[in-house]
């Protein structure tokens, strides 16, 4: 499956939809995409919707951590939602589930980004 990324706004939350394999050859492209979103001062939070993300490699994980650090530095909320079992297990093995906010559903992720948790 070809890697695709798109986004839409839900109030002041930017929901970024990831489709396909987030891997080395697309990591820099995705990082650049996120940097543009992070530079928008009207965006208060970023929610990565991973429902259609089929797989992730170490470079993709590095981009997820990069985005976490950048959102923290700019006082924005950041979360992931709808991870498949394989990706969820990888993040858990790396201990990233302890620092990243991860939600089973899009709705729960949006509740978090609005501060209604």
N, C-alpha and C positions, 0 to 999 in steps of 0.2 A: 504494500500500500504506500503510495506517495505521501510524503510529509506535507501537511498543510496547516496553516495557522490563520485564525481570524479572530475578531473580537467584536463585542458590542457593549454598550453601556447599560447598566441597571442602576439607575440613580447615579451616585458618584463612584460606583464600583465598575471597573473594567473587567468584564468576563472574557478571558482568552481561551478559545477553543483550540485544542491540539488534536490533530488527526494524523495517524500513521506512526512511524518509527522515529523517535527523537534520538538521532545518532550523530556521530562525529561530523559527517558531511553537512548536516543541517543545524548543528549547534550554534555556530557563529551567526547564521541567518536569524535564528530564533532569539539569540541574545540581543542582536541589533533591534529586532522587533520590540522586545521588552524594554530596551533602553528608551526608545521613542515614547512608549507609554509612560514610563517612569518620569520622563521630563515634563509631562502634562500636569500642571499644578491643580487642575480641576478634578483630577482623579485622586480619590482618597484611599482606594483599596484596589487590589488586584486578586482576582480569583481565577486560577487555572483549572479549566474544565477538561479533565483527562479521560472523559468517557470513551472517546474514539482513539486515544493514544494506544497503539498496539504493543510498543516496546520502548525501552530506554537503555542507553549505554552510559558509560562513565562520563562522557562529555555532556550528555543530556542532563545527568544528575548535577554536574558542575554548574550548568546554566540555572537549574532550579535553586541551588544554593546561592549563586551570584544574585539572582533576583530577590531572594530572601534578605540578603545583606543590604542590597540597595533600597528595598522598601523599608527596612528597619532604619537605615540612615536618614531616609526622607520622611519618617513618621507616617508611613502608609501601612495599612493592613495587607497581609498577604496570606493566601491559603490555596490549597489544592483540593479538588473534589473528584469523585467518581473514578478513582484509580482502579485498574484491573488487579486481580490477585497477584500476578507476577510482579508488577511494579510496586505494589504495596509491600510485598515480602522483601524486595530488594531494599526499599527505603527503611523498613524495619530492621533488617540485618545490619545496615549501616548506622543505625541509631538516629536517623534523620526524622523519624516519627516523633522523637522527643523535642525537636526544635521547630519543625514545620507544623503548621496547622493543617490537618488533613481531615476531610469530611466525606462521608459515604454518599451524600446527595448534594445536588446543586443548591437546593433550598437551604440545607443546613450550612453550606458554605456562605450563602448570601446573608443568612441570619448573623453569622460570625462577622462578616465584613461591615454590617450595619451596627455592630456592637450590641446586638440583642441576645447574645449567648447567655 
